[in-house]
Amino acid sequence: MFMKDILKTVDHTLLGQTATWTEMKQILDDAMEYETASACIPAAYVKRAAEYVEGKLPICTVIGFPNGYNTTVVKVFETKDAIANGAEEIDMVINIGDLKDKRYDVIEEEIRAIHEACAGKILKVIIETCLLTEEEKIKMCEIVTNAGAEYIKTSTGFSTSGATFDDVALMRKYVGADVKVKAAGGITSFVDAEKFISLGADRLGTSRLIKIVKNTDTGAGY
């Protein structure tokens, strides 16, 4: 694949705690220049970002991030607020403790409620694969499919590790045909990115690929 085709699958991401509006604008400028799928940024910046890009780029934000322990009511409020501020895509974190406790109905009901709050916008469900058993990963594929979310996502990038090839392959095998897969966290090269896509990832959450392009002499042929 060409680099530019891979970049079209990227949610160009900046979620660090110290990120400033100046840094956010650079992320947005780069995402527009290289035509990424979206820019994924903190909710506090969504309104300014949406106004800044003037419809040229979908704005994605995160809900219940990074630990997933907010109550469902809070997550729903966060989602509605983000959509009202101009977010086109929502990446939510599940309550992993509920999964460990096998409270499957509670998790599914929460995803359904947040999906409804998305009002037709894209919902990606972060399951934090590095903290789960294979059985739990497979169960979350079933839950996300049943709840009607558009994507299942590997990781926040804030836990013990990010996406792995094995996890993406497993998710693609067990998730419903209408559910897409997002790999996020630790994607450091175009070689790895292409491998994730070949295994079934439809989106990639990363900031490093654009940095690679900007730091090489690939020119217009990127």
N, CA and C of each residue as an Amber inpcrd file, in Angstrom:
protein
   666
   0.8420000  -1.2000000   0.0000000   0.0000000   0.0000000   0.0000000
   0.8740000   1.2460000   0.0000000   0.3730000   2.3000000  -0.6460000
   1.0530000   3.5870000  -0.5690000   0.8490000   4.1920000   0.8180000
   1.8110000   4.9990000   1.2520000   1.6780000   5.6730000   2.5380000
   0.3970000   6.4940000   2.6140000   0.0630000   7.1700000   1.5230000
  -1.1190000   8.0390000   1.5460000  -2.4000000   7.2370000   1.7560000
  -2.4320000   6.0000000   1.2530000  -3.6100000   5.1540000   1.4550000
  -3.7030000   4.6860000   2.9030000  -2.5570000   4.3910000   3.4990000
  -2.5490000   4.0160000   4.9110000  -2.9950000   5.1880000   5.7750000
  -2.5230000   6.3860000   5.4450000  -2.8820000   7.5650000   6.2390000
  -4.3790000   7.8480000   6.2100000  -5.0600000   7.4200000   5.1630000
  -6.5120000   7.6230000   5.0860000  -7.2580000   6.7710000   6.1130000
  -6.5700000   5.7910000   6.6960000  -7.1920000   4.9630000   7.7400000
  -6.8710000   5.4560000   9.1480000  -6.0710000   6.5090000   9.2540000
  -5.5300000   6.9360000  10.5460000  -6.4290000   7.9480000  11.2500000
  -6.6690000   7.7090000  12.5260000  -7.1850000   8.7480000  13.4210000
  -5.9430000   9.4050000  14.0310000  -5.5700000  10.5600000  13.4900000
  -4.3480000  11.2430000  13.9420000  -4.6020000  11.7550000  15.3580000
  -3.8000000  11.2970000  16.3140000  -4.1850000  11.3560000  17.7210000
  -3.2380000  12.1870000  18.5810000  -3.8470000  13.0030000  19.4460000
  -3.0930000  13.6820000  20.4960000  -3.9800000  13.7260000  21.7400000
  -3.6130000  12.9300000  22.7510000  -4.4190000  12.8260000  23.9640000
  -3.5950000  13.0120000  25.2320000  -2.3620000  13.4550000  25.1130000
  -1.5080000  13.6430000  26.2680000  -2.0340000  14.7280000  27.1970000
  -1.7650000  14.5680000  28.4760000  -2.3220000  15.4740000  29.4820000
  -1.8090000  16.9010000  29.3530000  -0.6290000  17.0910000  28.8070000
  -0.0340000  18.4320000  28.7330000  -0.2600000  19.1180000  27.3920000
  -1.0470000  18.4940000  26.5110000  -1.2310000  19.0340000  25.1660000
  -1.8830000  20.4210000  25.1950000  -1.3340000  21.3430000  24.4330000
  -1.8270000  22.7120000  24.3640000  -2.6300000  22.9240000  23.0910000
  -3.3420000  24.0480000  23.0300000  -4.0980000  24.3670000  21.8210000
  -3.1700000  24.5550000  20.6300000  -1.9890000  25.0910000  20.8470000
  -1.0180000  25.2250000  19.7530000  -0.6610000  23.8600000  19.1730000
  -0.4520000  22.8910000  20.0520000  -0.1570000  21.5330000  19.5890000
  -1.3680000  20.9070000  18.9030000  -2.5560000  21.1880000  19.4210000
  -3.7700000  20.6750000  18.7880000  -3.9130000  21.2120000  17.3670000
  -3.6610000  22.4910000  17.1950000  -3.7750000  23.0690000  15.8540000
  -2.8040000  22.4050000  14.8810000  -1.6140000  22.0620000  15.3610000
  -0.6610000  21.3770000  14.4950000  -1.1770000  20.0030000  14.0910000
  -1.7680000  19.2950000  15.0590000  -2.3810000  17.9910000  14.7560000
  -3.4690000  18.1480000  13.6990000  -4.3010000  19.1520000  13.8670000
  -5.3980000  19.3780000  12.9220000  -4.8660000  19.7620000  11.5450000
  -3.8680000  20.6320000  11.5140000  -3.2740000  21.0310000  10.2390000
  -2.6740000  19.8290000   9.5190000  -1.9480000  19.0070000  10.2620000
  -1.3300000  17.8280000   9.6560000  -2.3890000  16.8400000   9.1790000
  -3.4210000  16.6410000   9.9740000  -4.4770000  15.7060000   9.5950000
  -5.1750000  16.1590000   8.3220000  -5.3970000  17.4600000   8.1970000
  -6.0210000  17.9740000   6.9700000  -5.0760000  17.8610000   5.7760000
  -3.8190000  18.1920000   5.9930000  -2.8450000  18.1290000   4.8900000
  -2.6720000  16.7220000   4.3570000  -2.6000000  15.7490000   5.2630000
  -2.3480000  14.3690000   4.8460000  -3.6160000  13.5400000   4.7210000
  -4.7630000  14.1970000   4.8770000  -6.0790000  13.5990000   4.6170000
  -6.3070000  12.3210000   5.4260000  -6.0940000  12.4210000   6.7380000
  -6.3740000  11.2830000   7.6100000  -7.8850000  11.1200000   7.7960000
  -8.2550000   9.9720000   8.3860000  -9.6820000   9.6920000   8.5980000
 -10.3080000  10.6720000   9.5680000  -9.5450000  11.0650000  10.6040000
 -10.0340000  12.0170000  11.5970000  -8.8530000  12.5340000  12.4000000
  -9.1310000  13.4640000  13.2960000  -8.1990000  13.8250000  14.3590000
  -8.8680000  13.4560000  15.6730000  -8.1670000  12.6930000  16.5140000
  -8.7150000  12.2460000  17.7840000  -8.0750000  13.0490000  18.9090000
  -8.8760000  13.8510000  19.5900000  -8.3730000  14.8300000  20.5500000
  -9.2490000  14.8360000  21.8060000  -8.7660000  15.4530000  22.8950000
  -9.5790000  15.5140000  24.1170000 -10.8590000  16.3330000  23.9210000
 -11.8730000  15.9870000  24.6910000 -13.1740000  16.6520000  24.5580000
 -13.0960000  18.1580000  24.7920000 -12.1860000  18.5900000  25.6470000
 -12.0720000  20.0140000  25.9590000 -11.7230000  20.8560000  24.7340000
 -11.1530000  20.2260000  23.7240000 -10.7300000  20.9560000  22.5280000
 -11.6750000  20.7850000  21.3300000 -12.7210000  19.9830000  21.4890000
 -13.5630000  19.6320000  20.3450000 -14.2090000  20.8520000  19.7050000
 -14.7960000  21.7230000  20.5070000 -15.5160000  22.8630000  19.9330000
 -14.5780000  23.7620000  19.1280000 -13.4320000  24.1130000  19.7070000
 -12.4700000  24.9470000  18.9900000 -11.9480000  24.2400000  17.7440000
 -11.7280000  22.9380000  17.8650000 -11.2130000  22.1800000  16.7350000
 -12.2200000  22.1350000  15.5940000 -13.4850000  21.8730000  15.9270000
 -14.5180000  21.8160000  14.8940000 -14.6500000  23.1580000  14.1760000
 -14.5740000  24.2380000  14.9310000 -14.6270000  25.5660000  14.3210000
 -13.3910000  25.8240000  13.4650000 -12.2470000  25.3450000  13.9210000
 -10.9840000  25.5800000  13.2270000 -10.9300000  24.8550000  11.8830000
 -11.3970000  23.6110000  11.8280000 -11.2860000  22.8370000  10.5820000
 -12.4070000  23.1480000   9.5960000 -13.4690000  23.7860000  10.0530000
 -14.5670000  24.2290000   9.1780000 -15.0910000  23.1190000   8.2710000
 -15.2810000  21.9240000   8.8550000 -15.8670000  20.8250000   8.1040000
 -14.9130000  20.0690000   7.1980000 -13.6490000  20.4270000   7.2120000
 -12.6800000  19.7740000   6.3220000 -12.1540000  18.4600000   6.8930000
 -12.4420000  18.1740000   8.1670000 -11.8790000  17.0040000   8.8340000
 -12.8230000  16.5590000   9.9460000 -13.1480000  15.2670000  10.0150000
 -13.9490000  14.7840000  11.1420000 -13.1610000  14.8810000  12.4530000
 -13.8410000  15.3610000  13.4820000 -13.2410000  15.4390000  14.8070000
 -13.7360000  14.2650000  15.6460000 -12.7800000  13.5430000  16.2140000
 -13.0680000  12.4050000  17.0880000 -12.6470000  12.7690000  18.5030000
 -13.3800000  12.2810000  19.5020000 -12.9550000  12.4930000  20.8820000
 -13.2050000  11.2380000  21.7110000 -12.6950000  11.2640000  22.9470000
 -12.7490000  10.0850000  23.8060000 -13.6720000  10.3220000  25.0020000
 -14.3380000   9.2480000  25.4100000 -15.3520000   9.3070000  26.4660000
 -15.0080000   8.2720000  27.5360000 -15.0980000   8.6790000  28.8160000
 -14.7510000   7.7670000  29.8970000 -13.2830000   7.3860000  29.8580000
 -12.4700000   8.2920000  29.4060000 -11.0690000   8.0030000  29.0820000
 -10.1450000   8.3770000  30.2300000  -9.1100000   7.5790000  30.5210000
  -8.7440000   6.3090000  29.8720000  -9.1950000   5.0600000  30.6280000
  -9.7830000   5.1990000  31.8190000 -10.0370000   4.0260000  32.6580000
 -11.4370000   3.4360000  32.5490000 -12.3820000   4.1920000  32.0090000
 -13.7170000   3.6450000  31.7900000 -14.6220000   3.6000000  33.0020000
 -14.1950000   4.2040000  34.1280000 -14.9490000   4.0490000  35.3710000
 -16.0450000   5.0850000  35.5930000 -16.2070000   6.0230000  34.6850000
 -17.3200000   6.9580000  34.8070000 -18.6390000   6.1910000  34.7810000
 -19.6530000   6.7250000  35.4400000 -20.9620000   6.0850000  35.3590000
 -21.5210000   6.2470000  33.9480000 -22.4930000   5.4070000  33.6410000
 -23.1130000   5.4940000  32.3130000 -23.7380000   6.8600000  32.0880000
 -24.3690000   7.4130000  33.1170000 -24.9920000   8.7380000  32.9860000
 -23.9500000   9.7790000  32.5890000 -22.7930000   9.7220000  33.2220000
 -21.7240000  10.6700000  32.9060000 -21.2120000  10.4540000  31.4890000
 -21.0210000   9.2090000  31.0990000 -20.5370000   8.9190000  29.7380000
 -21.5280000   9.4010000  28.6850000 -22.8010000   9.2050000  28.9530000
 -23.8330000   9.6720000  28.0160000 -23.8050000  11.1940000  27.9180000
 -23.6760000  11.8590000  29.0620000 -23.5920000  13.3240000  29.0520000
 -22.3650000  13.7870000  28.2770000 -21.2270000  13.1670000  28.5480000
 -19.9970000  13.5020000  27.8190000 -20.2030000  13.3680000  26.3170000
 -20.8550000  12.2910000  25.9290000 -21.0850000  12.0290000  24.5060000
 -21.9740000  13.0870000  23.8820000 -23.0890000  13.3900000  24.5280000
 -24.0000000  14.4040000  23.9920000 -23.3210000  15.7620000  23.9010000
 -22.5300000  16.0930000  24.9070000 -21.8090000  17.3590000  24.9090000
 -20.8070000  17.4130000  23.7610000 -20.0770000  16.3240000  23.5590000
 -19.0900000  16.2750000  22.4840000 -19.7500000  16.4080000  21.1080000
 -20.8610000  15.7150000  20.9240000 -21.5870000  15.8030000  19.6450000
 -22.0920000  17.2240000  19.4310000 -22.6370000  17.8310000  20.4720000
 -23.1250000  19.2100000  20.3640000 -22.0040000  20.1800000  20.0190000
 -20.7950000  19.8660000  20.4670000 -19.6460000  20.7280000  20.2000000
 -19.0060000  20.4790000  18.8390000 -19.4830000  19.4440000  18.1290000
 -18.9960000  19.2270000  16.7780000 -18.2660000  17.9240000  16.5350000
 -18.2140000  17.0310000  17.5190000 -17.5570000  15.7350000  17.3070000
 -18.3580000  14.8930000  16.3220000 -17.6410000  14.2450000  15.4250000
 -18.2550000  13.3400000  14.4500000 -18.0650000  11.8820000  14.8380000
 -17.1030000  11.6130000  15.7140000 -16.8060000  10.2470000  16.1160000
 -16.4960000  10.2160000  17.6120000 -16.9350000   9.1400000  18.2690000
 -16.7750000   8.9790000  19.7110000 -16.0600000   7.6580000  19.9830000
 -14.9690000   7.7170000  20.7540000 -14.2630000   6.5140000  21.1990000
 -14.4740000   6.3790000  22.7050000 -15.2660000   5.4170000  23.1310000
 -15.5950000   5.2400000  24.5450000 -14.8110000   4.0760000  25.1470000
 -14.5650000   4.1540000  26.4530000 -13.8860000   3.0770000  27.1740000
 -14.9080000   2.3250000  28.0190000 -14.8900000   1.0080000  27.9180000
 -15.7970000   0.2060000  28.7430000 -15.3230000   0.1940000  30.2030000
 -16.2140000  -0.2090000  31.0900000 -15.8530000  -0.4710000  32.4790000
 -15.2750000  -1.8910000  32.5340000 -13.9660000  -1.9890000  32.6050000
 -13.3070000  -3.2930000  32.5490000 -13.6370000  -4.1270000  33.7790000
 -13.8290000  -3.4760000  34.9210000 -14.2300000  -4.2040000  36.1180000
 -15.5370000  -4.9380000  35.9210000 -16.4830000  -4.3080000  35.2140000
 -17.7560000  -4.9790000  34.9240000 -17.5280000  -6.2180000  34.0630000
 -16.6000000  -6.1180000  33.1340000 -16.2980000  -7.2780000  32.2970000
 -15.6970000  -8.4040000  33.1390000 -14.7700000  -8.0560000  34.0200000
 -14.1600000  -9.0640000  34.8910000 -15.2050000  -9.7110000  35.7990000
 -16.2150000  -8.9360000  36.1780000 -17.2970000  -9.4520000  37.0270000
 -18.4030000 -10.1470000  36.2200000 -18.1960000 -10.2210000  34.9070000
 -19.1560000 -10.8710000  34.0010000 -20.5210000 -10.1730000  33.9910000
 -20.4950000  -8.8730000  34.1560000 -21.7440000  -8.1000000  34.0890000
 -21.9880000  -7.6860000  32.6250000 -22.1740000  -8.6810000  31.8170000
 -22.2320000  -8.4710000  30.3710000 -23.4130000  -7.6050000  29.9540000
 -24.5670000  -7.8260000  30.5880000 -25.7600000  -7.0380000  30.2450000
 -25.5390000  -5.5520000  30.5470000 -24.8610000  -5.2820000  31.6560000
 -24.6000000  -3.8870000  32.0400000 -23.7130000  -3.2100000  30.9970000
 -22.6810000  -3.9040000  30.5480000 -21.7870000  -3.3400000  29.5410000
 -22.5370000  -3.0890000  28.2350000 -23.3260000  -4.0630000  27.8210000
 -24.0720000  -3.9110000  26.5720000 -25.0730000  -2.7570000  26.6560000
 -25.7460000  -2.6470000  27.7940000 -26.7060000  -1.5500000  27.9680000
 -26.0060000  -0.1960000  27.9220000 -24.8090000  -0.1210000  28.5060000
 -24.0680000   1.1460000  28.4690000 -23.6720000   1.5020000  27.0450000
 -23.1670000   0.5350000  26.2890000 -22.7880000   0.8100000  24.9010000
 -24.0060000   1.2530000  24.0970000 -25.1280000   0.6010000  24.3150000
 -26.3610000   0.9840000  23.6070000 -26.7540000   2.4240000  23.9330000
 -26.6560000   2.7810000  25.2170000 -27.0390000   4.1310000  25.6370000
 -26.1220000   5.1770000  25.0210000 -24.8330000   4.8930000  24.9790000
 -23.8900000   5.8430000  24.3900000 -24.0740000   5.9010000  22.8740000
 -24.3430000   4.7600000  22.2770000 -24.5910000   4.7450000  20.8300000
 -25.8150000   5.5840000  20.4840000 -26.8410000   5.4800000  21.3050000
 -28.0330000   6.3050000  21.0830000 -27.6910000   7.7920000  21.2320000
 -26.8540000   8.1110000  22.2150000 -26.4460000   9.5070000  22.4280000
 -25.6120000  10.0390000  21.2660000 -24.9980000   9.1390000  20.5210000
 -24.1970000   9.5560000  19.3590000 -25.0570000  10.1130000  18.2260000
 -26.3350000   9.8020000  18.2630000 -27.2920000  10.3750000  17.3030000
 -26.8400000  10.2050000  15.8570000 -26.4060000   8.9990000  15.5310000
 -26.0140000   8.7040000  14.1660000 -24.5370000   8.8810000  13.8700000
 -23.7940000   9.4490000  14.8020000 -22.3480000   9.5730000  14.6250000
 -21.6680000   8.2330000  14.9530000 -20.4250000   8.0940000  14.5640000
 -19.7000000   6.8370000  14.7300000 -19.2990000   6.6110000  16.1820000
 -19.5180000   5.3870000  16.6730000 -19.0800000   4.9930000  18.0110000
 -18.0610000   3.8710000  17.9000000 -16.9130000   4.0750000  18.5720000
 -15.8780000   3.0490000  18.6730000 -15.7580000   2.6520000  20.1480000
 -15.7460000   1.3690000  20.4120000 -15.7350000   0.8580000  21.7880000
 -14.3410000   0.3300000  22.1150000 -13.6720000   0.9830000  23.0680000
 -12.3240000   0.5940000  23.4780000 -12.4240000  -0.4680000  24.5690000
 -11.8010000  -1.6270000  24.3200000 -11.9180000  -2.7210000  25.2900000
 -10.6230000  -2.9660000  26.0710000  -9.5500000  -2.2920000  25.7350000
  -8.2410000  -2.3920000  26.4110000  -7.7610000  -3.8440000  26.4480000
  -7.4390000  -4.3600000  25.2760000  -7.1010000  -5.7780000  25.0950000
  -5.9560000  -6.2520000  25.9870000  -5.0040000  -5.3780000  26.3000000
  -3.8490000  -5.8060000  27.0920000  -4.2290000  -6.2450000  28.5070000
  -5.4210000  -5.8820000  28.9540000  -5.8750000  -6.2400000  30.3030000
  -6.8590000  -7.4010000  30.3120000  -7.1240000  -7.9710000  29.1310000
  -8.1760000  -8.9800000  29.0200000  -7.6210000 -10.3560000  28.6820000
  -8.3640000 -11.3810000  29.0930000  -8.0860000 -12.7460000  28.6430000
  -8.6520000 -12.9260000  27.2370000  -8.2520000 -13.9920000  26.5830000
  -8.8000000 -14.2630000  25.2490000 -10.3120000 -14.4440000  25.3220000
 -10.7890000 -15.1230000  26.3490000 -12.2300000 -15.3160000  26.5250000
 -12.9500000 -13.9700000  26.6410000 -12.3560000 -13.0420000  27.3920000
 -12.9700000 -11.7260000  27.5600000 -12.9610000 -10.9300000  26.2660000
 -11.9100000 -11.0390000  25.4950000 -11.8500000 -10.3510000  24.2030000
 -12.9390000 -10.8630000  23.2630000 -13.0920000 -12.1780000  23.2350000
 -14.1270000 -12.7760000  22.3790000 -15.5170000 -12.3450000  22.8520000
 -15.7240000 -12.3160000  24.1660000 -17.0180000 -11.8970000  24.7000000
 -17.3070000 -10.4540000  24.3330000 -16.2890000  -9.5920000  24.3820000
 -16.5070000  -8.1970000  24.0200000 -16.8180000  -8.0380000  22.5350000
 -16.2720000  -8.8810000  21.7060000 -16.6510000  -8.8550000  20.2850000
 -18.1470000  -9.1120000  20.1280000 -18.6440000 -10.0660000  20.8950000
 -20.0790000 -10.3880000  20.8690000 -20.9090000  -9.2200000  21.4000000
 -20.4800000  -8.6440000  22.5120000 -21.2360000  -7.5540000  23.1370000
 -21.2690000  -6.3220000  22.2390000 -20.1340000  -5.9500000  21.6970000
 -20.0810000  -4.7740000  20.8190000 -20.9530000  -4.9800000  19.5830000
 -20.9220000  -6.1760000  19.0390000 -21.7610000  -6.4910000  17.8820000
 -23.2370000  -6.3560000  18.2380000 -23.6380000  -6.9510000  19.3510000
 -25.0430000  -6.9150000  19.7620000 -25.5140000  -5.5040000  20.0890000
 -24.6040000  -4.6780000  20.6150000 -24.9760000  -3.3220000  21.0290000
 -25.1020000  -2.3570000  19.8510000 -24.5990000  -2.7360000  18.6940000
 -24.7950000  -1.9200000  17.5020000 -23.7370000  -0.8650000  17.2410000
 -22.6240000  -0.8880000  17.9810000 -21.5610000   0.0950000  17.7320000
 -20.9010000  -0.1660000  16.3910000 -20.3390000   0.8840000  15.8320000
 -19.7220000   0.7710000  14.5010000 -18.3420000   0.1230000  14.5430000
 -17.6110000   0.3110000  15.6480000 -16.2400000  -0.1890000  15.7530000
 -15.9900000  -0.8320000  17.1130000 -15.0620000  -1.7740000  17.1280000
 -14.4130000  -2.2310000  18.3440000 -12.9530000  -1.8020000  18.2490000
 -12.3980000  -1.3140000  19.3480000 -11.0510000  -0.7290000  19.3380000
 -10.1830000  -1.4120000  20.3850000  -8.9380000  -1.6460000  20.0480000
  -8.0630000  -2.4250000  20.9260000  -7.7360000  -1.7260000  22.2310000
  -7.3290000  -0.4430000  22.1660000  -6.5820000   0.1210000  23.2920000
  -6.7550000   1.6210000  23.4330000  -6.4840000   2.1010000  24.6420000
  -6.4230000   3.5470000  24.8790000  -5.0490000   4.1140000  24.5340000
  -4.0250000   3.2700000  24.6270000  -2.6620000   3.7530000  24.5120000
  -2.1080000   4.2470000  25.8420000  -2.9050000   4.1360000  26.9000000
  -2.5090000   4.6110000  28.2270000  -2.3430000   3.4750000  29.2280000
  -2.4230000   2.2200000  28.7770000  -2.2960000   1.0870000  29.6870000
  -0.9650000   0.3860000  29.4480000  -0.9020000  -0.9060000  29.7370000
   0.3730000  -1.6230000  29.7390000   0.9340000  -1.8840000  28.3480000
   0.0820000  -1.9120000  27.3390000   0.5470000  -2.0330000  25.9490000
  -0.5920000  -1.6600000  25.0230000  -0.2570000  -1.5420000  23.7380000
  -1.2540000  -1.1590000  22.7460000  -1.6890000  -2.3320000  21.8950000
  -2.0020000  -2.0370000  20.6430000  -2.5150000  -3.0600000  19.7310000
  -1.4600000  -4.1100000  19.4260000  -1.9140000  -5.3410000  19.2390000
  -1.0490000  -6.4180000  18.7570000  -1.6850000  -7.0450000  17.5180000
  -0.8560000  -7.6790000  16.7060000  -1.3640000  -8.3480000  15.5170000
  -2.3540000  -9.4450000  15.8990000  -2.0260000 -10.2110000  16.9440000
  -2.9060000 -11.3080000  17.3540000  -4.2760000 -10.7970000  17.7880000
  -4.3000000  -9.6710000  18.5020000  -5.5830000  -9.1340000  18.9610000
  -6.4460000  -8.6680000  17.7970000  -5.8350000  -8.0150000  16.8320000
  -6.6110000  -7.5420000  15.6800000  -7.1680000  -8.7310000  14.8960000
  -6.3520000  -9.7550000  14.6990000  -6.8230000 -10.9440000  13.9960000
  -7.9700000 -11.6070000  14.7510000  -7.8460000 -11.6890000  16.0690000
  -8.9070000 -12.2900000  16.8830000 -10.1940000 -11.4760000  16.7900000
 -10.0730000 -10.1600000  16.9080000 -11.2630000  -9.2980000  16.8550000
 -11.9540000  -9.4040000  15.5020000 -11.1580000  -9.4330000  14.4430000
 -11.7510000  -9.5410000  13.1090000 -12.4850000 -10.8760000  12.9430000
 -11.9640000 -11.9210000  13.5850000 -12.5840000 -13.2420000  13.4910000
 -13.9140000 -13.3140000  14.2250000 -13.9920000 -12.6580000  15.3840000
 -15.1480000 -12.8610000  16.2510000 -16.1750000 -11.7320000  16.2410000
 -15.8090000 -10.5660000  15.7610000 -16.7610000  -9.4630000  15.7420000
 -17.7220000  -9.6410000  14.5710000 -18.8920000  -9.0180000  14.6550000
 -19.8780000  -9.1490000  13.5960000 -19.4180000  -8.5550000  12.2730000
 -20.0300000  -9.0100000  11.1960000 -19.6160000  -8.5860000   9.8600000
 -19.7690000  -7.0910000   9.6440000 -20.7070000  -6.4640000  10.3550000
 -20.9570000  -5.0390000  10.1780000 -20.1220000  -4.1630000  11.1200000
 -19.3380000  -4.7720000  11.9690000 -18.5310000  -4.0290000  12.9300000
 -17.0920000  -3.9400000  12.4220000 -16.5380000  -2.7400000  12.4670000
 -15.1670000  -2.5300000  12.0100000 -14.2060000  -2.5800000  13.1990000
 -12.9190000  -2.6850000  12.8880000 -11.8890000  -2.8430000  13.9160000
 -10.9220000  -1.6690000  13.8560000 -10.6180000  -1.1120000  15.0260000
  -9.6040000  -0.0700000  15.1290000  -8.4650000  -0.5680000  16.0100000
  -7.2520000  -0.4970000  15.4670000  -6.0410000  -0.8090000  16.2240000
  -5.4170000   0.4940000  16.6920000  -5.0680000   0.5660000  17.9680000
  -4.5180000   1.8160000  18.5100000  -3.4730000   1.5150000  19.5670000
  -2.4790000   2.3760000  19.6320000  -1.4440000   2.2590000  20.6450000
  -0.2480000   1.4780000  20.1380000   0.9000000   2.1360000  20.0710000
   2.1370000   1.4510000  19.7380000   2.3720000   1.1780000  18.2710000
   1.6130000   1.8230000  17.3910000   1.8270000   1.6420000  15.9460000
   2.9220000   2.6170000  15.5240000   4.1130000   2.0860000  15.2680000
   5.2910000   2.9420000  15.1200000   5.8760000   2.9850000  13.7130000
   5.3360000   2.2050000  12.7930000   5.9130000   2.1830000  11.4450000
   4.8410000   1.8930000  10.4080000   5.1300000   2.2420000   9.1600000
   4.2000000   1.9420000   8.0750000   4.1460000   0.4490000   7.7950000
   5.2330000  -0.2610000   8.0650000   5.2310000  -1.7120000   7.9010000
   4.2320000  -2.3380000   8.8570000   4.2670000  -1.9240000  10.1210000
   3.3070000  -2.4360000  11.0990000   1.8870000  -2.0230000  10.7410000
   1.7220000  -0.7850000  10.3050000   0.3960000  -0.3010000   9.9400000
  -0.2080000  -1.1470000   8.8260000   0.5890000  -1.4310000   7.8210000
   0.0940000  -2.2440000   6.7020000  -0.2700000  -3.6510000   7.1690000
   0.5160000  -4.1940000   8.1080000   0.2150000  -5.5160000   8.6490000
  -1.1100000  -5.5000000   9.4060000  -1.3330000  -4.4760000  10.2210000
  -2.6030000  -4.3660000  10.9350000  -3.7770000  -4.3180000   9.9540000
  -3.6250000  -3.5550000   8.9020000  -4.6970000  -3.4540000   7.9080000
  -4.9380000  -4.8030000   7.2340000  -3.8670000  -5.5210000   6.9120000
  -4.0100000  -6.8240000   6.2570000  -4.7130000  -7.8360000   7.1490000
  -4.5910000  -7.6440000   8.4640000  -5.2370000  -8.5520000   9.4180000
  -6.6850000  -8.1840000   9.7100000  -7.1220000  -7.0240000   9.2010000
  -8.5260000  -6.6700000   9.3570000  -8.8140000  -5.3530000  10.0300000
  -7.7810000  -4.5700000  10.3580000  -8.0220000  -3.2570000  10.9550000
  -8.5140000  -2.2850000   9.8910000  -9.5920000  -1.5830000  10.2090000
 -10.1440000  -0.5710000   9.3060000  -9.6470000   0.8210000   9.6540000
  -9.2950000   1.0240000  10.9190000  -8.7490000   2.3000000  11.3980000
  -7.5090000   2.0320000  12.2330000  -6.6370000   3.0460000  12.2660000
  -5.4330000   3.0030000  13.0770000  -5.3720000   4.2650000  13.9120000
  -5.1870000   4.1060000  15.2200000  -5.0320000   5.2600000  16.0840000
  -3.5630000   5.4980000  16.3750000  -3.0030000   6.5860000  15.8650000
  -1.5800000   6.8460000  16.0140000  -1.2760000   8.2870000  15.6340000
  -0.1690000   8.7930000  16.1300000   0.3350000  10.0870000  15.6770000
   1.6810000   9.9330000  14.9780000   2.2530000   8.7460000  15.0560000
   3.6370000   8.5670000  14.6240000   3.8060000   8.4810000  13.1160000
   2.7740000   8.0320000  12.4080000   2.9500000   7.8460000  10.9670000
   3.1480000   9.1740000  10.2440000   2.3930000  10.1800000  10.6420000
   2.5840000  11.4930000  10.0240000   3.9490000  12.0590000  10.3970000
   4.4010000  11.8130000  11.6090000   5.7450000  12.2590000  11.9950000
   6.7990000  11.6260000  11.1060000   6.6100000  10.3470000  10.7670000
   7.5500000   9.6670000   9.8810000   7.5730000  10.3340000   8.5140000
   6.3900000  10.6030000   7.9720000   6.3000000  11.2370000   6.6560000
   6.9680000  12.6110000   6.6810000   6.7090000  13.3690000   7.7100000
   7.2540000  14.7290000   7.7960000   8.7780000  14.7300000   7.9760000
   9.3230000  13.6510000   8.4990000  10.7570000  13.5790000   8.7690000
  11.5500000  12.8450000   7.6990000  10.8820000  12.5280000   6.5800000
  11.5660000  11.8710000   5.4700000  11.4550000  12.7150000   4.2270000
  12.1980000  12.3500000   3.2360000  12.2100000  13.1070000   1.9750000
  11.3610000  12.4350000   0.9240000  10.1820000  12.0020000   1.3260000
   9.3260000  11.2860000   0.3680000   8.6120000  12.2390000  -0.5720000
   8.4750000  13.4840000  -0.1840000   7.8600000  14.4700000  -1.0710000
   6.4290000  14.1430000  -1.3980000   5.9850000  14.5240000  -2.5830000
   4.5930000  14.3590000  -2.9730000   4.2350000  12.8900000  -3.1780000
   5.2170000  12.0210000  -3.2560000   4.9410000  10.6190000  -3.5140000
   4.7110000   9.8010000  -2.2700000   4.4790000  10.4750000  -1.1420000
   4.2940000   9.7160000   0.0940000   3.1400000   8.7690000   0.0060000
